Amino acid sequence: MPIIIKKPDKADLFIYGFFLGLALVFFYPFLTGKNVLAFRDLCLYFYPLRYLMVSLVREGQLPLWNPYLFCGHPLLATLQVGFLYPLSIIHYLLPFNLAFNYYTIIHYFLAALFMYWLARYFSLSRGPAVLAGLVFAFSGYLLSMANMNTTLSSVIWLPLILAAYDRLVERFAWKTWVVLGLLFAVQFLGGEPTVLYLSFIFLLFYGLVMAKPGRRIVASIVLAAACHFAAGLTAVQLLPFLEALGHSLRFDRISFEFISAYSFPPRELINFFLPFFFGELVRTGTYTKVLSKELHQVWLLSPYLGALPLLLAMLTWLYRTKKVIFFWAAAALSILLAFGRFSPVYHMCFYFLPGFALIRYPVKFMFIAVFCFSFLAGLGLQYLLEVAEQEPARLKSLLISLGGLAFTAGSVYFLAGRNIAAIYQWCRSFFPADLSLYHQGILWKIITADIAFLPQLTAMFLLVFGLLYLSWKNRLRPGSLAVAIISIVTLDLIAANILINPPADHRVYDRSTPNIDIIKKDKGLYRYFAIPPRGNENNIVFEVFNENLFHIKDNLTPNMLLPDRLACFGGRASVEPKGFTDLTWEYIRLNQGDYCDLLDLANVKYIFALKDLQDPALKILRIKPFADIKGYLYQNRNCLPRAFFIRSLEDVRPAASLTGREKVRAVELKANRVVLETFADRRRWLFLSDTYYPGWRAYVDGKAAPIHRAKQMFRAVELPAGRHQVVFSYEPMSLRLGALISLLCFIAAGSLWFRART
């Protein structure tokens, strides 16, 4: 990136090695492949979907369609697989378990590196630039995003994007504009459109504030043009994504309650400064809905930035430049948006800002604040070094302030330690009288952990106080002061955040389970379904993490069985299909009506439930103990074939007057292609319990035939009497049109690039 930094020298190379070493330290349990990243969304979304993508590609198939979830669902269009994301190439170079881990590790190295480059671009010296990269990559927010793989893949590109746009704000150049468009494209292909959406808004205001008065409109136009250019470059995936979004539940049923789930409670701002103040989900399991009541979000495992980086960021207020004010304002707005339902700003954006209401989980918006605070921390260290060298009077004032903080932290620790029982009783008074002994114990753990952190905080303040005192006495050079502060921040972040991502045994994805063994003995064509409500599978993550993951898989949790190529009636996706949800909401989610009729039709032969369904059509195959309840694996005796003749589109029951010669036989079942051979004595409707979705084409004996919607979400084709071959082929126009647009845009990008060089 020549627009960001010049050719690195030996000092830069040493810093790059430091960042890489830190990434390896934070993820040391995952270096050999014996452990895998498997916490929450990693095991339920990203690992299984990417495993399927890689296996399809190695079989010579494009990963366009996923036949194993929701009776069929777009794969490339969901963005989560990252098929066109450049760094996904690593999945084809290494064994998948190892590649998935190193894909994550590489992104943390790049996050630190890119922020370092941005800080150097903005004229920060090496020490402050290192601190900015360190805080951005290894504070709680980004480390939590190892769990949200697509957010990680998109957020790390923001430093380069800002540097490129800043250069364009100063002076337009075609080469830089092409680079900005390419960076936006990579950010989108990373898989999280929310990041691109908010990055655009952030840059739009940056240009309006930082550009000279006569160039503000031009800067906005340049930014909009770069985003449109990126849209063209990524059209091959953007158009299928927009198509999937248009057919999703998110687009159809926009409600404030649905979209604002996982708002960031304002009280958790203290976690920026004190780690896990209200409990910890991962290591101790002490963050629970029971204790947090309605103030609950577990999407962001930790926002901890570190006490020293925040203090350094606050130091920038002593030098209120336009850039400093903008970054603080952007951080404040980001936090207000992350508050979600707790913030009137979020309410206004939800109802009036185009596209805003499609973004679930307001806590996602926190990444702009973390980005700004990381840069401001580096800038604050730069100012501190200048003060230490040039302004002894101001340094003395900082010494007094820091001494006061150390005294306050130490005093709070002393008083809290002597009155811990009273503190517990006071906190206990906010909860119901019948609070269980288990949750009383969790409350005690939280309080004692918070008090135990205070000596560490006091020691940090005293240590920095000592360093500043030596600088004040001219016994410590600014460079040594910078190294010492960076070392303290590094150790603090390691101590607080190194175990945010718990290791799981690599066999969690490979090994079978008793329930899977039972259903895989059936070599026929069928789907399975898991009825129990899901969402609490990973609450037991401490001490028994691997055992818990084993039970999740044995309970036939959707997505986790994708590596086994077992088809599920249901699933998890960021853009859940609307038709599927409309049809199943009353039957399954509300558990009303005779849901088995629907499951029969959908070729569901095996059902797992955490209760005895007591249905005569269901045969119990296994009863398993699970915590304090039981799980039941059933075989559905009334399961219908994947494809069969039906009476009509209005009556999808199997045709009753079939002769013994009439048949439907599956010849080929691939992700993007299904081939059936049929024979009927008269005109029939052929029913296929795969999802009705745009882009699927039917061919009867090589001739195109219309696909009709049956039972709202399935497919049907009308066939004349006789013997026929019916081919269903996934050929989305959105993909073909997008590929053409992307090709033309890449040709244009190449032309502009070489034109700029001549």
C-alpha angles and dihedrals in degrees: 000000000000092000090063107043140353126246108308120248128207093281091053092049090052089052091049088053090050091055092047091048091052091051089053091047094052091048100033094130089062101050099096099041093243087112127041136199103256110148118137111303093021092065095035100043123005107036097047094042094048091044088055091047093052094045091050092050091049088053090055097256128125109238095238102126135033109210093181102069132057090358085294130343136183112271107183092040095058091068092215095104093058092212094162096036106115097228091054086083088087090072089069096046102055138034105285098246091052094041092053091053095045091046086063096043092051090056093057091051090049093046091057092042095050093048089048089053091049092051091049089048088056089053100257115151119245098266096053090041090054090051091051091052092044095053094043095051103034107032118106099270100060093037087055087055092068080082091051098050098182094051090053091049092052104037097057092067095061096089092056091044092053092048092050093048093046089056089052091048088057097041132352118236126168093223093054091045091054090049090052091051091049092049091051088050093052090047090054093045088054084078109247114098090182090069092052092046094054093039089058092051090047092052093043091059091040090059093046091051103036102037121090112262093256094050102046097095090043090051091053092049091048090051094048091047091051091052091049089048090052089049089055093048091052097037090114087070101020096063094049088047092052089048091052091046091052090055095044134102090241093062096043104042108039109171127163092233093052096047097040096055112129097029114174108251111230091229089066091069085092087069089071086067105025116036120237094351092164096039139289126262100197114041101028105013090229098136105088138157090237093064099033093045110190091344093086135133126151099173091094107048094193135354092191111149097168130258095255097051090051092049090049090050089052089052089068088073087076087067104039101188121167091258093051092050091048094051092048091048091048091049091050093049091047091054092047090053091047089055086069112173090016092062131069088207090064091048091054093048092046093057102033111025112086114242094005094107091061093066115093124203110033090209086078089075090069092087093082091056091049091048092050095045091049092054092042090052089056091046090048091054089050090055091045091055090050091049092048091053102037112018113050093167092057091043088056090054090051089050091055092048093048091047089053091052091050091049091048094049092047093048092049089051092049094048095042092049091053093046103036093126092053091048090052093050091048092051090043090058090069092064133069118279091240094058106149122251089243093059092042086058091050090052090052091050091052094050095047092046091052092050091046090058093058096077089053090050091047091049091051092052092047092048093051089044088057092048093050090047090055089049090050088053090048091243096117124055119225091246092055090046090054092050091049094050092047089051092051092049091047093053091045093052092046092051093048103036111023094098099043089109109052117211120242127198109264089232090071088090098035106042123082128229132218094261093046091049090055097051095040090061085071105084093187130100114275147126131232131215134201113208105185117103110259133208105089098068095114100043090102097061103132121088093343100050096127092045090051092051089050090055092047090056094042088053087063093244108189118255094020090081094055092101087058090053092233114155118231131201093222135012145168125278139153089235103039112198114258098214093053092049094046091053098043102037097088096034101046116010093046090032093224128138129013100313091175091075089063093044091050090055093047094057092251107163101162127048130184120198137169091225139047105268094194094207117151090216091061123079117204111234100172141002115204131184113236118181104303095337139059132246124213128205113201137187114219107224092193096055110142124216121268089251131020144141117277133196096242143322088270094047110042096179115121113276108263101206099062117144120223091257097058114098147157117211130182110229102170130016115183132151095260100022137051122185122194131181116210140181127188135166092222142012110306143176112240112213122201118185092217122115119278104233138155114265097042114118128193125212122190110198089340096310123111115254130184119256114222128204114248124189089356097285111035134079132250134178127193113232131191120230117283139046118326144169112223119196124191110196128182106226107153115196088208089064096047094046091045092050091053092049092047092050092051091048092050090051089050091048091052091049093050092046096052091041089055091052094054 
